[in-house]
């Protein structure tokens, strides 16, 4: 069968085939686009080049993705899904700071292993709307909440997430921008440890993890603060006493 005839058959599948057939064709196009992106960069991902690589006619790309931007969005979403699959989730890690380091390393390693795809993922607007990106951020927020619950977190949870995400992305994009002879692994280690120092305490702020330990720590510090009125302090102290008693 000629390429043109095969492309016609696939276009028919796009229009009237089963959902499975459509999804298989869609996946083939995404993989073709990723291959072109990897070998030739973003400029190599043209509608015609992708269609040729996938054995389709160019109109089929528009039927599947709307336009080139829609195709690039789908490629980025595929990248976020692949990244999500590399994440390991331990709901109760023995060392939450080591778990934070490991998660950061996984993010950076994915970027270094997939430079063109990673660059597309984090330079296109699709990022924050990606379902896989949001799922990955939930995993990160889970790590941060465990740090907070154990008294390790130095900053607000949202700020911690921004610092962790920004340092990993910055590490990858900076590394990729350097000529090979200037790529020093100490850069990645230093950025990771700077991130850890910025978001965590050297020692936990509470002796016992969980609400009771946090309540005891806050109750001990309460007399030193002046933001609350006496009545507010009394009410807060009552709540803290109840939480502390549960432990």
N, C-alpha and C positions, 0 to 999 in steps of 0.2 A: 504493500500500500504506500503511495507517495505521501510526502510530508503534508502536501496541500489537502489531500483526501483525508488524512488522519486529522488534520486541523478542523476540517468541515465536520467530521464525525464528533469531535470533542465539543465543537460549538453547539451542535445539536443536543449533546448531553447537558450542556450548561443551560439551554433553554427549556428542555422538556424531559430530561432524564430524571432518575431517582435522586433523592436527597443525598444518598451515599455516593452516587456517581458524581454529582456536583461537588461534593466535599473533596472527593479524591482528585478531581481536576483542579480544584482550588488549591489543594495542598501541593500538587505538582508545580503549579505556577509559583507558589511561595518559595518552594525549594529551588526552583530555577532562578528566581530573583536573588535569593541568598547566595547562590553560587556565583552569579554575576557580580554581586556586591563584594563578595570576598576576593574575587580575582581582579576586579577592575574598579572598585570603589563605587560611590553613589552615582557618578555620571554614567557608569556602564549599565545602570538599570533603566533602560528605555523600554517603552511599551513593546516596540517591535522586537528588540533583542530578547526580552522575556518570553514573548509569544513564540519566537523561533526556537528558543531553548526548551520550551515546554511542549513543542509540537502542535501549537495552536495558531489560529489566525488572530491578528490584533483585536478585532471586534470582540472576541471572546473575553479578553482581559477587561474590557469595559463592562461587559455583562456581569462579570464576577465581582469586580471591585469598584466600578463607577468611573474611576480615572486613575492616573498614575499615583496621585497622593493617597487614594484609597488602597492601592497596592502596597505602597510603602508603609502605611499604617498597619496593614495586615502582616507585613514582614516584621515590623517592630513588635507587634503583639505576639507573634510566634517567638521572637527572641525573649520577651518577658516570660512566656510560658516555659521555654527551655531553661531559663535562669531559675525559675521557681522550682523546677524539677531537681535542681542541684542542691536545694536548701535542705538541711537536716534540722528537724525540730525535736528538741528534748524538752518536754514540759517541766522537768525538774532536774536541771543540770547540777552536778555536784559543785561546780565552780562557775557561777554566772558570768564572771569577768572573762574566764577562759572561753566560755561559750560565746561571749561578745566578740572576742578576738577571732575565733574560728569562723563566725558568721561574716565578719569583715573580710577575712582572707578568702572565703568562698566567693564573695562578690567581686573582689579584685581579680582572682584567678579566672573567673568567667570572662571578665572584660579583656584580660590579656590573651585568653585563648580564642576570643571571637572579636577582634578589634574593629572590623568594619561594621559588623552587626551591632556591637555595643555602642559605637559612635552614633549610628542611626537611632538606636533606642533612646539615647539620652540627648539628642539634639533636635528631635522632632516633637511637635506639640502633643502627639498621641500619648506620651508617657503617663501623665497623671490621670488619663481617662481609661487606661488599660486595666481590665479586670485582673490579669495576672500581676501587674504592677501593684495594684491595691492589695492583692493577697500576699505578695511579698512584703509589703509594708506592714501588714498585720503581723506577720512573723517577727519582723523587727520590733514592732511595738510590744509584742509578747516578751521578747528578751528584755526590753527596757522596763516593763512592768515588774518583771522578776528582780531586776536590779533595784528598783524602787522599793519593792516589798522587803528586800533584805537590807535596806538601809545603805546601799552602795551608790545610789544615784546622786550626783553632785548638782545637777541642773534640772530644770523642768523637763518632763517627758517629751514634749513636742520639740523643744530645743535640742534635746539629746538625739532625737530621730534625725533632725536636720543636720547636726554635726556629723553623725555616723554616715549618713547617706552622702553628704557633700564631700567628706574626706575620701570615701571609697571611690566616688565618681571622679573627683579631682586627681586621685592617685593614678587611676587608669588612664585618663585623658592626658595627664602630664607625661606619664611614661610613654604613651604612644606618640606623643609629639616630639620626643627626643630621638636623636640619631642613636643607632644601636650601641656605638662605642661609649655613649654618655649615660647609658642606662645602668644605674647603680642600685642593686637590690636594697641597700641601706635606705634609699628614699622611701620605699614602701614600708619598711619596718618602722622608720621614724614617724611617718604619717600615722601609722596604726597606733603606735604608742602615744603619740600626741593626742589622738582621738580618745584613747582610754583615759589618759590623764585629765582631759577636758570634761569628760562626762561622769567619771566615777571617783569615789573617795578611796584613799589608800586603806582605810579601815571602815567597816560598816558603821553608819551613824546610829544604828540600833543594835543592841546585843542579841536580841531574839527576833528572827524573821517573823513576819505576819503582823496583823493589826495590833495584837497585845503589846508586842515589843515596840512598835512604832508609837503607840499611845503612851507607853512609859517614857520614851525618849522625849516626846513632845511635852508631856506633863512636867518633866524635870526642867525643861527650858522655858516653861511658861512664865515664871516670875521675872525673867530677864527681858521680856518684850513689853513695849509700851503702846502698841497699836490698838489693842482692845481696851474697852472700858472695864471697870471693875466687875460690872454685872455680866459682861460678855465673858470675862475670864472665869467667873464662877460657873457659868453655864458650860463653857468648854471644859473646865476641869471636871465637872460632873460627868460629861460624856466620856472623857478620857478615862476616868475612874472605872466606868462600866466596861469599856473596851479592855483596859488593863486587867480587870478582874477575870475576864473570860480566858486569859492565858494561864 
